[in-house]
Amino acid sequence: MPVPKAFAIPAALFCAVAIFILLFARFDTFIFFGIPILAGVAGATILRHLDPERTTADQITDALRIYWGLHLIYSSYRFWVADTIPAIPHPVAGPFIEILGVMGVYPGIKAMEGLVGIMLVLNRWVPLMLVLEVPTSATIFYLNFFVTGTPRQLLTGPLELGVNCALLLAYFRYYRPFLVMKAYAAPPHFLAGSDKSAEARS
């Protein structure tokens, strides 16, 4: 089955970026960004062949989902293998990350990243996982873009939040029921049964 041009063109560009990272960046950076990019494109292509009814939107979403999942898995893996919080040579960002470690929050964040990454790759509870990752993505964006501000962070900060937001947009219809201006109580039926559901009153 031929790959749609609407997917083939961005896929080729993403693969070119991955190869560029391999040739001109550190190998750790290639593992962090390049390999997930290539795996995302390959995974989306395979899923398209397995399910011909998948649309171009599905393919692009699959590529981003797999990329983002593997990226988060490696971020979590790198922390747990090294068993240390990375030293950040910055007068604000460095102490901030150290304090997160002292409070025990940083390991929790990395555990969450690993869980979210695995669920994204497996395509399980994806809309929920994307919401859970937003606070971390937003924090990374703020620290990298507004606080640290080095050339690498100016790229990776927006990328972290951008991919997260792009996937949220890709799954937007799952969130529409939450976007109601006036909501009514709708507890589980075993707690408070009602003849009028929230759907009927909204």
For each residue, the residues with C-beta under 8 A, 3 or more apart:
1: 48 49 52
2:
3: 7 8 11 45 48
4: 7 8 56 59
5: 8 9
6: 9 10 56
7: 3 4 10 11 44 48 56 59 60 63
8: 3 4 5 11 12
9: 5 6 12 13
10: 6 7 13 14 60
11: 3 7 8 14 15 41 44 45 63
12: 8 9 15 16
13: 9 10 16 17
14: 10 11 17 18 37 40 41 63
15: 11 12 18 19 37 38 41
16: 12 13 19 20
17: 13 14 20 21 34 37
18: 14 15 21 22 30 33 34 35 37 38
19: 15 16 22 23 34
20: 16 17 23 24 25
21: 17 18 24 25 29 30 33 34
22: 18 19 25 27 30 34
23: 19 20
24: 20 21
25: 20 21 22 29 30 34
26: 29 30
27: 22 30 31
28: 31 32
29: 21 25 26 32 33 34
30: 18 21 22 25 26 27 33 34 35
31: 27 28 34 35 74
32: 28 29 35 36 71 74 75
33: 18 21 29 30 36 37 71
34: 17 18 19 21 22 25 29 30 31 37 38
35: 18 30 31 32 38 39 70 74
36: 32 33 39 40 66 67 68 69 70 71 74
37: 14 15 17 18 33 34 40 41 67
38: 15 18 34 35 41 42
39: 35 36 42 43 66 67 70
40: 14 36 37 43 44 62 63 64 65 66 67 68 70
41: 11 14 15 37 38 44 45 63
42: 38 39 45 46
43: 39 40 46 47 62 63 66
44: 7 11 40 41 47 48 59 60 62 63 66
45: 3 11 41 42 48 49 59
46: 42 43 49 50
47: 43 44 50 51 54 58 59 62
48: 1 3 7 44 45 51 52 54 58 59 62
49: 1 45 46 52
50: 46 47
51: 47 48 54
52: 1 48 49
53:
54: 47 48 51 58 59 62
55: 58 59
56: 4 6 7 59 60
57: 60 61 170
58: 47 48 54 55 61 62
59: 4 7 44 45 47 48 54 55 56 62 63
60: 7 10 44 56 57 63 64 170
61: 57 58 64 65 167 170 171
62: 40 43 44 47 48 54 58 59 65 66
63: 7 11 14 40 41 43 44 59 60 66 67
64: 40 60 61 67 68 163 166 167 170
65: 40 61 62 68 69 120 121 123 126 167
66: 36 39 40 43 44 62 63 69 70 120 121
67: 36 37 39 40 63 64 70 71 163
68: 36 40 64 65 71 72 117 120 163 164 167
69: 36 65 66 72 73 116 117 118 119 120 121
70: 35 36 39 40 66 67 73 74 117 121
71: 32 33 36 67 68 74 75 117 163
72: 68 69 75 76 113 114 116 117 120 133
73: 69 70 76 77 113 114 117 118 121
74: 31 32 35 36 70 71 77 78 117
75: 32 71 72 78 79 110 113 117
76: 72 73 79 80 110 111 113 114 117
77: 73 74 80 81 114
78: 74 75 81 82
79: 75 76 82 83 84 85 106 107 110
80: 76 77 83 110 114
81: 77 78
82: 78 79
83: 79 80
84: 79
85: 79 97 98 100 101 106
86: 97
87: 94
88: 93 94 97 148
89: 94
90: 93 94 147 148
91: 94 95
92: 95 96 147
93: 88 90 96 97 143 147 148
94: 87 88 89 90 91 97 98
95: 91 92 98 99
96: 92 93 99 100 143
97: 85 86 88 93 94 100 101 106
98: 85 94 95 101 102
99: 95 96 102 103
100: 85 96 97 103 105 106 109
101: 85 97 98 104 105 106 107
102: 98 99
103: 99 100 106
104: 101 107 108
105: 100 101 108 109
106: 79 85 97 100 101 103 109 110
107: 79 101 104 110 111
108: 104 105 111 112
109: 100 105 106 112 113 136
110: 75 76 79 80 106 107 113 114
111: 76 107 108 114 115
112: 108 109 115 116 132 133 136
113: 72 73 75 76 109 110 116 117 133 136
114: 72 73 76 77 80 110 111 117 118
115: 111 112 118 119 129
116: 69 72 112 113 119 120 129 130 132 133
117: 68 69 70 71 72 73 74 75 76 113 114 120 121
118: 69 73 114 115 121 122
119: 69 115 116 122 124 125 126 129
120: 65 66 68 69 72 116 117 123 126 129 130
121: 65 66 69 70 73 117 118
122: 118 119
123: 65 120 126
124: 119 129
125: 119 128 129
126: 65 119 120 123 129 130 167 171
127: 130 131 171 174 175
128: 125 131 132
129: 115 116 119 120 124 125 126 132 133
130: 116 120 126 127 133 134 164 167 168 171
131: 127 128 134 168
132: 112 116 128 129 135
133: 72 112 113 116 129 130 136 137 164
134: 130 131 137 138 164 168
135: 132 138 139
136: 109 112 113 133 139 140
137: 133 134 140 141 160 161 164 165
138: 134 135 141 142 161
139: 135 136 142 143
140: 136 137 143 144 156 157 160 161
141: 137 138 144 145 157 158 160 161
142: 138 139 145 146 147 157
143: 93 96 139 140 146 147 148 153 157
144: 140 141 147 148 149 153 154 156 157 158 160
145: 141 142 148 149 153 154 157 158
146: 142 143 149
147: 90 92 93 142 143 144
148: 88 90 93 143 144 145 153 157
149: 144 145 146 153 154
150: 153 154
151: 154 155
152: 155 156
153: 143 144 145 148 149 150 156 157
154: 144 145 149 150 151 157 158
155: 151 152 158 159
156: 140 144 152 153 159 160
157: 140 141 142 143 144 145 148 153 154 160 161
158: 141 144 145 154 155 161 162
159: 155 156 162 163
160: 137 140 141 144 156 157 163 164
161: 137 138 140 141 157 158 164 165
162: 158 159 165 166
163: 64 67 68 71 159 160 166 167
164: 68 130 133 134 137 160 161 167 168
165: 137 161 162 168 169
166: 64 162 163 169 170
167: 61 64 65 68 126 130 163 164 170 171
168: 130 131 134 164 165 171 172 175
169: 165 166 172
170: 57 60 61 64 166 167
171: 61 126 127 130 167 168 174 175
172: 168 169 175 176
173: 176
174: 127 171
175: 127 168 171 172 178 179
176: 172 173 179
177: 180
178: 175
179: 175 176
180: 177 183 202
181:
182: 202
183: 180 186 198 202
184: 196 198 201 202
185: 192 198
186: 183 197 198
187: 191 192
188: 191 192
189: 192 193
190: 193
191: 187 188
192: 185 187 188 189
193: 189 190
194: 197
195:
196: 184 200 201
197: 186 194 200 201
198: 183 184 185 186 201 202
199: 202
200: 196 197
201: 184 196 197 198
202: 180 182 183 184 198 199
